[in-house]
Amino acid sequence: MTKVEELEKLLKEDIMVELEESIEDLVSKVKKNKNNQDLKEELKYLRDVQKYFDDVLVDIDKKILTNEDADEIMDALLDMKSENQEV
């Protein structure tokens, strides 16, 4: 399996699913507390991340994402995951 294929699988089966769940959760929190700017900023950030990964998936479908690019994205995801686990 190439790095691009690994990334595609990770995005479709894990990352995008978690992002969607987190976004739905934040949307309901924002609805309950419309004046909480921190929640709104976090929601905007997650939507930006979701859009970025949507774009990555489009690049994968178009076969324009290189294995090197995929490797860099995977490394960044691993860094993010380890940062979240430390918290």
SEZA-384921 format. One record per residue (C-alpha): residue number from 0; residue in one letter; z, x, y. Coordinates in pm, 1 decimal. Last residue first. Layout:
N
+------+------+----------+----------+----------+
! nugu ! volo !        w !        u !        v !
+------+------+----------+----------+----------+
!  NUM !    A !        Z !        X !        Y !
...
+------+------+----------+----------+----------+
***
This chain:
87
+------+------+----------+----------+----------+
! nugu ! volo !        w !        u !        v !
+------+------+----------+----------+----------+
!   86 !    V !   2704.2 !   -321.6 !   1698.4 !
!   85 !    E !   2603.7 !    -47.4 !   1456.1 !
!   84 !    Q !   2387.9 !   -288.2 !   1255.4 !
!   83 !    N !   2183.5 !   -376.5 !   1562.1 !
!   82 !    E !   2112.5 !     -9.3 !   1636.0 !
!   81 !    S !   2008.3 !     45.9 !   1271.8 !
!   80 !    K !   1762.4 !   -243.9 !   1292.2 !
!   79 !    M !   1618.1 !   -127.8 !   1622.7 !
!   78 !    D !   1561.0 !    221.5 !   1485.2 !
!   77 !    L !   1397.9 !     77.8 !   1173.2 !
!   76 !    L !   1171.6 !   -137.6 !   1388.8 !
!   75 !    A !   1074.7 !    165.7 !   1600.3 !
!   74 !    D !    988.6 !    361.7 !   1286.2 !
!   73 !    M !    777.3 !     70.1 !   1157.8 !
!   72 !    I !    593.7 !     54.3 !   1491.6 !
!   71 !    E !    521.5 !    427.6 !   1479.4 !
!   70 !    D !    398.2 !    402.6 !   1118.8 !
!   69 !    A !    172.4 !    110.0 !   1207.0 !
!   68 !    D !     20.8 !    309.4 !   1491.7 !
!   67 !    E !    -39.5 !    604.3 !   1257.1 !
!   66 !    N !   -185.2 !    373.6 !    992.2 !
!   65 !    T !   -430.1 !    252.9 !   1254.6 !
!   64 !    L !   -449.0 !    -98.9 !   1397.4 !
!   63 !    I !   -812.4 !   -202.2 !   1453.5 !
!   62 !    K !   -861.6 !   -400.5 !   1134.1 !
!   61 !    K !   -923.4 !   -724.5 !   1327.5 !
!   60 !    D !   -651.7 !   -890.4 !   1120.8 !
!   59 !    I !   -419.6 !   -595.4 !   1188.5 !
!   58 !    D !   -492.9 !   -615.4 !   1561.3 !
!   57 !    V !   -413.9 !   -988.5 !   1552.6 !
!   56 !    L !    -87.6 !   -909.9 !   1371.7 !
!   55 !    V !      0.8 !   -656.0 !   1641.9 !
!   54 !    D !    -72.0 !   -918.0 !   1909.3 !
!   53 !    D !    163.5 !  -1163.3 !   1738.5 !
!   52 !    F !    416.7 !   -879.6 !   1726.5 !
!   51 !    Y !    392.4 !   -835.6 !   2103.0 !
!   50 !    K !    411.3 !  -1211.7 !   2158.6 !
!   49 !    Q !    730.5 !  -1232.0 !   1951.6 !
!   48 !    V !    882.5 !   -944.5 !   2148.4 !
!   47 !    D !    798.6 !  -1123.7 !   2473.6 !
!   46 !    R !    950.5 !  -1446.2 !   2335.6 !
!   45 !    L !   1262.9 !  -1251.0 !   2240.0 !
!   44 !    Y !   1290.2 !  -1106.6 !   2591.7 !
!   43 !    K !   1243.3 !  -1447.1 !   2754.2 !
!   42 !    L !   1516.8 !  -1593.6 !   2534.3 !
!   41 !    E !   1750.9 !  -1306.5 !   2621.3 !
!   40 !    E !   1681.8 !  -1361.2 !   2989.7 !
!   39 !    K !   1751.2 !  -1733.9 !   2959.0 !
!   38 !    L !   2072.8 !  -1669.9 !   2768.8 !
!   37 !    D !   2188.9 !  -1424.9 !   3034.9 !
!   36 !    Q !   2101.3 !  -1672.5 !   3312.9 !
!   35 !    N !   2340.8 !  -1936.4 !   3183.1 !
!   34 !    N !   2280.8 !  -2234.2 !   3414.5 !
!   33 !    K !   2109.1 !  -2452.3 !   3156.0 !
!   32 !    N !   2400.9 !  -2443.1 !   2913.1 !
!   31 !    K !   2329.1 !  -2697.0 !   2641.8 !
!   30 !    K !   1951.6 !  -2664.3 !   2669.8 !
!   29 !    V !   1988.4 !  -2284.7 !   2683.9 !
!   28 !    K !   2188.0 !  -2289.8 !   2359.9 !
!   27 !    S !   1921.7 !  -2503.4 !   2188.7 !
!   26 !    V !   1648.6 !  -2266.6 !   2304.0 !
!   25 !    L !   1857.9 !  -1970.0 !   2189.7 !
!   24 !    D !   1881.6 !  -2101.5 !   1834.6 !
!   23 !    E !   1509.3 !  -2175.5 !   1821.3 !
!   22 !    I !   1435.0 !  -1824.2 !   1949.1 !
!   21 !    S !   1663.3 !  -1666.3 !   1690.7 !
!   20 !    E !   1500.9 !  -1863.5 !   1409.4 !
!   19 !    E !   1151.8 !  -1771.5 !   1529.9 !
!   18 !    L !   1249.4 !  -1404.7 !   1559.5 !
!   17 !    E !   1394.3 !  -1402.4 !   1208.4 !
!   16 !    V !   1074.3 !  -1547.6 !   1062.9 !
!   15 !    M !    859.7 !  -1309.8 !   1268.8 !
!   14 !    I !   1055.1 !  -1006.9 !   1143.9 !
!   13 !    D !   1082.8 !  -1095.8 !    776.7 !
!   12 !    E !    786.3 !  -1223.0 !    579.9 !
!   11 !    K !    503.4 !  -1197.0 !    831.7 !
!   10 !    L !    619.6 !   -883.0 !   1011.8 !
!    9 !    L !    729.4 !   -693.7 !    702.0 !
!    8 !    K !    410.2 !   -785.1 !    515.2 !
!    7 !    E !    190.7 !   -677.8 !    805.1 !
!    6 !    L !    386.3 !   -355.0 !    846.7 !
!    5 !    E !    350.7 !   -266.1 !    479.9 !
!    4 !    E !    -23.1 !   -344.6 !    490.7 !
!    3 !    V !    -67.3 !   -123.7 !    799.1 !
!    2 !    K !    136.9 !    153.2 !    636.1 !
!    1 !    T !    -98.2 !    140.6 !    338.0 !
!    0 !    M !      0.0 !      0.0 !      0.0 !
+------+------+----------+----------+----------+
***
